[in-house]
Amino acid sequence: MKPLRGAGATLVLVLVAACSASTTGGGVPSAQPTATAASSWSGTDLLWDAIGDPTGFTAVGNSGVVVTSTDGKSWQQQKRFTGQTLRGMASDGSTVVAVGTGGTIASWPRSAPGSATVHPAGIDTPLLGVASGSGTWVVGGSSGSVVTSTDLTHWVKRSSGTDGDIFAIAYGAGHFAAVADTGSIVVSTDGTSWSTTRPADGLWLWGITYGPGGFLASGAGGTILQSPNGSQWTARSSVTTQVLRGVVYGPGGYLAVGSDAAAVSSPDGITWTPRPTGDEGVELWRPAATPTRWLAVGAGGTRLVSSDLTTWTGGHSTRTAFYGAGSDAATVLAAGVNGTVASRGTDGSWTTVATAPAKRELRSATHLGSTWVVTGGGGTILTSGDGASFSPRTSGSKAELWSTASIGPASTARLVVVGAGGALLVSGDLGQTWSSAPDPQQDTLFSVASGPAGLVAVGVDGATIQSADGLHWTTVKAASTQTLRAVAGDSKGYVAVGASGTVLTSADGLHWRRRPAVTDVTLRAVAKIGGSWVAVGGGGTIIRSSDLRSWHLVRSGTNSELFAVTSAPGKCAAVAVAGVDASITTNDCGSSWTLAP
């Protein structure tokens, strides 16, 4: 077993930020920065996107992190201006624009990354992609939302013609082209009027760029699509079946990166070559390029840099970020990047107890009756009877698996796993064997929970399904179009939370009521701690309720993105995790929290 070690300097920075931050209602640290100068950065925040220019690289990610580097190796964190997750960015050469959850749009001069201005855009849905062309900025996001501006001050909502989540936008050949998670591609000459050039077919498209070979779009299953002007698209063989989340044109060609550290390059967009990065298992999100270097960013603060696409150096995910956590009466386990499953000691330290095959990124760790179930990328499922020795199981799926729940008596419980693209798996033998169950919809499901009316699963754009037995599922009318990241249940009902601070409650899993929001950041996890409910999310946000009707903010002691919260049933002690350096605990049912040593 290998103890996990964090950087002491990072911990000190987090403590200083927590103590000196200005506060919003409820005494929670606000998203405003605590220093005006940039500071050295080697964090574990997931970096969603990056851009490059002759002066170096800029990357953005979870909880509003903005980091810059002249060489891709040494990085500085810029002044934090929001607690929202920043998902996409672009530059017109003089101005940089970043967009994110909660309808966030911010800009700064290319030469002054520490002087960002946030622009009200009149939209509160997650914004995921941005591009600039012909004097117009175009931003896209959840449910096909598009807003445009010529001055970054006045924004106008547009109809994109797609109801998919727009993940990326590029400009070239006099056209904007945007890709969506439904497989649709829409184009526009001015950002105002849009037409569909590739109909939705369920193929998740993640990234798009423009270069001498025209537009290149990347997506699930190693998909590469090429078009000279965005009108006609031709599929190319990328020599990988991994998800390709981003693509960029750089010195001499194109680079696409994605899951399990996949990287492929092409001089023309037609012929592709694998480019091993040497960081097996890490999830890469987007590439960027300067005239002399390539960069790939991703989970756990990964920053891989190369001048020749053969040798990669720079910041790897050397420290662990946790995306899931679970508890039984005696043990707390967390799971995250590099396939790590870790156990929390009584002194607050974490010790690796298992590593997933191929170091697949892990999304959940759940204790169900007598069985631990860990899930993650590439259809990964691990099970254990003692939380110390884990066995990999054949899931029959290649989807990213996000969450597990059970239904029925512990000894004969049926286990259910949900994931990307509507993946829905069941097991009747405590997780040893798995089979697919029919899902009435194809949206990604992020979470599943058991309650008084059976199982409820939630996901993208408010997707909700319900089942009394785990085998037969029905679609529930969405109570919100916001993406729901987590659901939890007890004997009385269910609670679901998600983007823009969304909180929904239900007694039967069929009829949902939206509760007044007390934050606009994405809430990523929810759990019952003793007699209270607690939800956690971006920027170290924690909200708490004792009656499910009224919620209030609670100071967390960290600005890190909190991905999971867990408590043994009936206990007032709980742990919320972002990573090795950002685990927080409570012993009073979530009323107060302490940053773990």
Secondary structure, 3 states (H helix, E strand, C coil): CEECCCCHHHHHHHHHHHHHCCECHHHCECCCCCCCCCEECCCCCCEEEEEEECCEEEEEEHHHCEEEECCCCCCEECCCCCCCCEEEEEECCCEEEEEEHHHEEEEEECCCCCCCEECCCCCCCCEEEEEEECCEEEEEEHHHEEEEECCCCCCEEEECCCCCCEEEEEEECCEEEEEECCCCEEEECCCCCCEEEECCCCCCEEEEEEECCEEEEEEHHHCEEEECCCCCCEEECCCCCCCEEEEEEECCEEEEEEHHHCEEEECCCCCCEECCCCCCCCCEEEEEECCCCEEEEEHHHCEEEECCCCCCEEECCCCCEEEEEEECCCCEEEEEHHHEEEEECCCCCEEEEEECHHHCCEEEEEEECCEEEEEEHHHEEEEECCCCCCEEECCCCCCCEEEEEEECCHHHCEEEEEEHHHCEEEECCCCCCCEECCCCCCCCEEEEEEECCEEEEEEHHHCEEEECCCCCEEECCCCCCCCEEEEEECCCCEEEEEHHHCEEEECCCCCEEECCCCCCCCEEEEEEECCEEEEEEHHHCEEEECCCCCCEEECCCCCCCCCEEECCCCCCCEEEEEECCEEEEECCCCCCCEECC
